[in-house]
Amino acid sequence: MGDLGADCVMASEVNRECRETYKANFGEDEPLLGDINCIDAKILPEFDILTAGFPCQSFSIAGDMRGLFDETGRLFFEMLRIIKHCQPPALLLENVPNLLEIDSGKIWANLKGHLEDSGYFVHH
């Protein structure tokens, strides 16, 4: 159990070295799964908060800013697949510099629209 009384039910990381670092920081017993593309949402237990940082390289001014047109940017839809299936009461998603401005705001409007269509009030 975490310091705040919360339990992690699942973490996803595709990179082997990053998974090793995660386990070194949080322990071998943490529920760390690999590639989000391969995670069956049906196996996940009920949870209250989904926290996620979909790949910032696709959205950040430090990256190529291709957003949803980038392969890693499309991982947003894998996260959305899990959200739609599990319907947690709350989401906390990472923001990156320039997210609201990419493609004249169209990328943000698309992301926000998908979240709202899934039943969430989006505050940013």
N, C-alpha and C positions, 0 to 999 in steps of 0.2 A: 504494500500500500504506500502511496506517495505521501509526501509531507502534508498535502492538503486534503488527505482522506480520499483520494481518487485512485482508481485502478486503471491501468492501461489494458485494454482488451485486444489491441492489435496495433502494430506499427509495420510499415511497408518501406523497404529500401532495396533497390535493385543492385546497387554496387556492393561487392563483397567486402572491400576494405571499410566502407562506411558501416556495414552490418557488424563487422568485428569491433569497430570503435563504439558503436551503439551498445553492444553486449559488454564491452569493457566498462562503459559508463553506468549501465543500468542492470547488468547481471545476465547470466545465462538463462534464467527462468522467464525473462520478458518475452511476450508473445510477438516475436519479430518474424514477419513473413517477408518474402522476396518481392518480386515484380508485381505491382498492383494490377497489371493486365491479366495476371493468372490467379488472382484471388477471387474465390467464389463467395459472394456476399452472404449467401445462405449459411455459411459456416460461422459467421460472426455472431457473438452473443449480443444481447440488447445493450446499448450504451447511451449515455446522456449527451455527450459533447464530442463532436468530430473536430479535431484540429488538423489542419493540413497546410502544407506549403507546396503547392504544385510548382513545377520547375520554374524558378524565377528567371533563368537565362532566356527563356522565350518571351518574357514580358518586361524585363528590366532594361534600363538605359545602359547597363553594363553588358547586356547581351545583344542579340540581333533584332529584338523586338518584333519577331514574326508572329508572336501571340499564338492563336489557335491554328495558324498555318504551319507551325513548326511541329515536328513529330513529338518532342517533349511537351510542348504546349498543349497538345491534344490529350495529355494525361489528365487534364481538368475533367474530361468526359468520363474517365475511369473513376475518378473521385466522385463525380456526379452519379455514376451508376451505383456506387455503394451508398451514397446519400439517399437516393430514391428507394433503394431496397430497405435500408435500415431505418430511415426517417428519424434520426436523432432529434431531440428537441432543440438543440443549439449547434451552431457551426462557428468555428473561429478559423478564418483563412488568412494566410499570409498576404500582405500587400507588398508591392515593390515600387520603387520610384518610377514614375511615368506610366503606371498601369492605366490611369484614367485618360491619358492623352494618346495612347497608341492608336493609330489609324483614325485620328480625329474623334476619339472616344467610342468608336464602334465596337472595339474588342471588349471594353468594360461593359458597354450596354448589352452585349451578347452574353457575357458571363453572368451579369446581374439578372438578366432575363431568364436564363436557365435556372438559376437559384430560386427566383420568385415563382417560376412555373412549377417548381418542385415543392412549393408551399412555404417558402421562407421569406421573412421580412429582412431586407438587406440594409444594413447601416454601414456606412464607410466614412 
